[in-house]
């Protein structure tokens, strides 16, 4: 068990809308901060909830521990600075940003929604229930308390990305699909 040294840099990315659950993530960060762990959240994205989220961070007294980055064209650059990526969504049908985190070998905490459950499991990420602030907080503290385990999960997630979602694998699947369609006889009736 190897604890994280220094301040844990948490990154979250997405449209600032209710279904993304960023209000819940702010509450989890506040809880972790109150427990004495050094943590900073960088939230990349824009949307109708920006003002409410900024105000929520102030109310939670963590405004100094949250950076609202606004819209970012280079999500990869944001993720490259992360010690951990968090997807706190109430509903997430897929979540391309999860694939980006997996590809970059960034440890992931995500809610048990359709998209993350399609890509991840308990061996590749810390998964928490939807709308579970205590679960998010516990997952962040678990990463801070045993960062080597988080890195091992990230390694397994990156391998899964390469095996299932990398460009070569996806292109090969599409080519096989197209070949199977081309080889079918057409019934013109």
C-alpha positions in Angstrom: 0.0 0.0 0.0 1.6 3.2 -1.2 -0.1 6.5 -0.3 -0.2 9.4 -2.7 2.5 12.0 -2.0 1.5 15.7 -2.2 -1.8 17.1 -3.5 -4.1 14.8 -5.4 -4.9 16.4 -8.7 -8.4 15.3 -9.7 -9.7 16.1 -13.2 -13.3 16.0 -14.5 -14.4 16.9 -18.0 -17.8 17.5 -19.5 -20.7 19.7 -20.2 -21.8 21.5 -17.1 -25.3 20.1 -16.9 -27.2 18.4 -14.1 -26.9 14.8 -15.5 -23.1 15.0 -15.3 -23.1 15.1 -11.5 -20.4 17.7 -11.0 -22.3 19.1 -8.0 -21.9 15.7 -6.4 -18.2 15.7 -7.2 -17.8 19.1 -5.5 -19.4 17.7 -2.4 -17.1 14.7 -2.4 -14.1 16.9 -2.8 -15.3 19.0 0.1 -15.7 15.9 2.2 -12.2 14.7 1.3 -10.7 18.1 2.0 -12.5 18.2 5.4 -10.9 14.9 6.3 -7.5 16.5 5.8 -6.5 15.1 2.5 -4.7 17.5 0.1 -6.9 17.6 -3.0 -7.5 19.9 -6.0 -10.2 19.5 -8.6 -9.8 20.9 -12.1 -13.2 20.9 -13.9 -13.0 21.4 -17.6 -16.2 22.2 -19.5 -18.9 24.8 -20.0 -22.6 24.9 -19.8 -25.7 26.3 -18.1 -24.6 25.1 -14.6 -21.3 27.0 -14.5 -22.5 29.8 -12.2 -24.3 27.4 -9.9 -21.2 25.1 -9.6 -18.9 28.1 -8.9 -21.3 29.2 -6.2 -21.6 25.6 -4.8 -17.8 25.5 -4.5 -17.9 28.8 -2.5 -20.7 27.5 -0.3 -18.7 24.3 0.4 -15.7 26.5 1.2 -13.5 24.7 -1.4 -13.3 27.5 -4.0 -9.5 27.7 -3.4 -9.3 23.9 -4.2 -11.2 24.0 -7.5 -10.2 25.4 -10.9 -13.0 26.0 -13.4 -11.1 25.7 -16.7 -14.0 26.4 -19.0 -14.3 24.8 -22.4 -11.1 22.9 -23.4 -10.3 21.9 -27.0 -7.4 19.7 -25.9 -8.9 17.3 -23.3 -5.8 15.2 -23.6 -3.8 18.0 -22.1 -6.1 18.3 -19.2 -6.0 14.5 -18.6 -2.2 14.5 -18.9 -2.1 16.7 -15.7 -4.4 14.4 -13.8 -3.5 12.0 -11.0 -7.0 10.7 -11.3 -10.0 11.3 -13.6 -13.5 11.3 -12.2 -16.8 10.8 -14.1 -19.5 11.5 -11.6 -22.4 11.3 -14.0 -26.0 10.5 -13.0 -26.5 9.2 -16.6 -23.7 8.5 -19.1 -24.6 6.5 -22.2 -20.9 6.1 -23.3 -18.3 8.7 -22.3 -15.5 9.2 -24.8 -13.5 11.0 -22.2 -13.3 7.7 -20.2 -11.6 6.1 -23.2 -9.2 9.1 -23.4 -8.3 8.6 -19.7 -7.8 4.9 -20.2 -5.5 5.5 -23.2 -3.4 7.9 -21.2 -3.1 5.5 -18.3 -4.9 7.8 -15.9 -6.7 6.1 -12.9 -10.5 6.4 -13.2 -13.3 6.8 -10.7 -16.7 6.6 -12.4 -20.3 6.0 -11.5 -22.0 2.8 -12.4 -23.8 4.1 -15.5 -24.2 2.4 -18.9 -21.1 3.8 -20.6 -18.5 3.3 -17.9 -19.9 -0.2 -17.2 -19.5 -1.1 -20.8 -15.8 -0.1 -20.7 -14.7 -0.7 -17.1 -15.0 -3.0 -14.2 -13.7 -3.3 -10.6 -10.3 -4.4 -12.0 -9.8 -1.4 -14.1 -11.4 1.5 -12.1 -13.1 2.4 -8.9 -16.9 2.3 -9.6 -19.4 4.0 -7.3 -23.2 4.2 -7.3 -25.0 7.1 -8.9 -25.6 10.1 -6.7 -23.4 8.6 -4.0 -21.3 11.5 -2.6 -20.0 9.2 0.2 -18.9 6.7 -2.4 -17.2 9.3 -4.5 -15.4 10.6 -1.4 -14.4 7.1 -0.3 -13.0 6.3 -3.8 -11.0 9.5 -3.9 -9.6 8.7 -0.4 -8.9 5.1 -1.5 -6.8 6.5 -4.4 -5.0 8.9 -2.1 -4.4 6.1 0.4 -3.2 3.4 -2.1 -2.0 5.1 -5.2 0.0 2.1 -6.4 -3.3 0.1 -6.5 -4.9 2.9 -8.6 -1.9 2.8 -11.0 -2.3 -1.0 -11.4 -6.0 -0.5 -12.2 -5.0 2.2 -14.7 -2.5 -0.2 -16.3 -5.2 -2.8 -16.8 -7.6 -0.2 -18.2 -5.0 1.0 -20.7 -4.4 -2.6 -21.8 -8.2 -3.0 -22.2 -8.3 0.2 -24.3 -5.6 -1.1 -26.6 -7.3 -4.5 -27.0 -10.8 -3.2 -27.6 -10.9 0.5 -28.5 -7.6 1.5 -30.1 -7.7 2.8 -33.7 -6.3 -0.4 -35.3 -8.8 -2.6 -33.5 -11.8 -0.5 -34.3 -10.8 0.0 -37.9 -10.3 -3.8 -38.3 -13.8 -4.4 -36.9 -15.4 -1.9 -39.4 -13.5 -3.4 -42.3 -14.7 -6.9 -41.3 -18.3 -5.6 -41.1 -18.0 -3.9 -44.5 -16.5 -7.0 -46.0 -19.3 -9.2 -44.6 -21.9 -6.8 -46.1 -20.2 -6.7 -49.5 -20.0 -10.5 -49.7 -23.8 -10.9 -49.1 -25.9 -11.7 -52.1 -28.5 -9.0 -52.8 -32.0 -10.3 -53.2 -33.8 -7.9 -55.6 -36.9 -10.0 -55.5 
